[in-house]
Amino acid sequence: MVRCMLKCKDLPKELWGEATLTASYVPNRSPTKRLKGITPEEAWNGKKPSIAHLRVFGSLYFKHVPDQQ
């Protein structure tokens, strides 16, 4: 899965760690049949996790550099 994530986005191997973290983070916030439609995170903590911060893996971003610098 991690190799596929890197290859599909033409990303360098140096991002292997970030891809691994993403590959384990996302399933923990996805509903499963085994838990009857709730997420593993919700089963563990008792509250529904927010997914508003998730973005497409490998998407472009721009760093803001203040004018003073």
KOLKEZA-103224 format. One record per residue (C-alpha): residue in one letter; x, y, z; residue number from 0. Coordinates in steps of 0.001 Angstrom, whole numbers, plus 500000, padded with zeros to 6 digits. Layout:
<pts>
pt type A, x X, y Y, z Z, seq NUM
...
</pts>
This chain:
<pts>
pt type M, x 500000, y 500000, z 500000, seq 0
pt type V, x 502761, y 502451, z 500931, seq 1
pt type R, x 504733, y 501748, z 497773, seq 2
pt type C, x 501596, y 502275, z 495708, seq 3
pt type M, x 500895, y 505609, z 497431, seq 4
pt type L, x 504388, y 506856, z 496626, seq 5
pt type K, x 504437, y 505521, z 493075, seq 6
pt type C, x 500991, y 506844, z 492109, seq 7
pt type K, x 501978, y 510388, z 493115, seq 8
pt type D, x 505550, y 510140, z 491738, seq 9
pt type L, x 506957, y 510937, z 495163, seq 10
pt type P, x 510542, y 510183, z 496274, seq 11
pt type K, x 511425, y 507276, z 498550, seq 12
pt type E, x 512390, y 509759, z 501269, seq 13
pt type L, x 508668, y 510181, z 502028, seq 14
pt type W, x 508319, y 506493, z 502962, seq 15
pt type G, x 507853, y 507351, z 506658, seq 16
pt type E, x 505051, y 509835, z 505992, seq 17
pt type A, x 503340, y 507363, z 503666, seq 18
pt type T, x 503551, y 504650, z 506339, seq 19
pt type L, x 502043, y 506927, z 508973, seq 20
pt type T, x 499228, y 507903, z 506595, seq 21
pt type A, x 498566, y 504268, z 505669, seq 22
pt type S, x 498012, y 503415, z 509343, seq 23
pt type Y, x 496249, y 506667, z 510337, seq 24
pt type V, x 493452, y 506635, z 507748, seq 25
pt type P, x 492057, y 503119, z 508427, seq 26
pt type N, x 491747, y 503942, z 512139, seq 27
pt type R, x 489385, y 506766, z 511194, seq 28
pt type S, x 487319, y 504771, z 508702, seq 29
pt type P, x 484157, y 502821, z 509602, seq 30
pt type T, x 484373, y 499020, z 509527, seq 31
pt type K, x 481850, y 496190, z 509258, seq 32
pt type R, x 483476, y 494366, z 512153, seq 33
pt type L, x 482689, y 497259, z 514504, seq 34
pt type K, x 479187, y 497673, z 513040, seq 35
pt type G, x 479863, y 500900, z 511159, seq 36
pt type I, x 481900, y 502793, z 513739, seq 37
pt type T, x 485581, y 503640, z 513488, seq 38
pt type P, x 488302, y 501922, z 515531, seq 39
pt type E, x 489169, y 505348, z 516965, seq 40
pt type E, x 485548, y 505809, z 518049, seq 41
pt type A, x 485463, y 502343, z 519621, seq 42
pt type W, x 488635, y 503095, z 521570, seq 43
pt type N, x 487872, y 506665, z 522741, seq 44
pt type G, x 484089, y 506656, z 522748, seq 45
pt type K, x 483793, y 509732, z 520541, seq 46
pt type K, x 483687, y 510189, z 516775, seq 47
pt type P, x 487026, y 511428, z 515357, seq 48
pt type S, x 487203, y 514526, z 513173, seq 49
pt type I, x 488399, y 513993, z 509626, seq 50
pt type A, x 488197, y 517631, z 508529, seq 51
pt type H, x 492003, y 517887, z 508491, seq 52
pt type L, x 492548, y 515016, z 506037, seq 53
pt type R, x 493818, y 515831, z 502538, seq 54
pt type V, x 494714, y 513784, z 499489, seq 55
pt type F, x 498090, y 512126, z 500032, seq 56
pt type G, x 500761, y 513792, z 497940, seq 57
pt type S, x 498686, y 516879, z 497168, seq 58
pt type L, x 500450, y 520142, z 496458, seq 59
pt type Y, x 500848, y 522680, z 499196, seq 60
pt type F, x 502441, y 526073, z 499435, seq 61
pt type K, x 504438, y 527317, z 502385, seq 62
pt type H, x 503660, y 530848, z 503513, seq 63
pt type V, x 506766, y 532964, z 503993, seq 64
pt type P, x 506092, y 536327, z 505663, seq 65
pt type D, x 507213, y 539405, z 503720, seq 66
pt type Q, x 509727, y 540320, z 506449, seq 67
pt type Q, x 511795, y 537254, z 505602, seq 68
</pts>
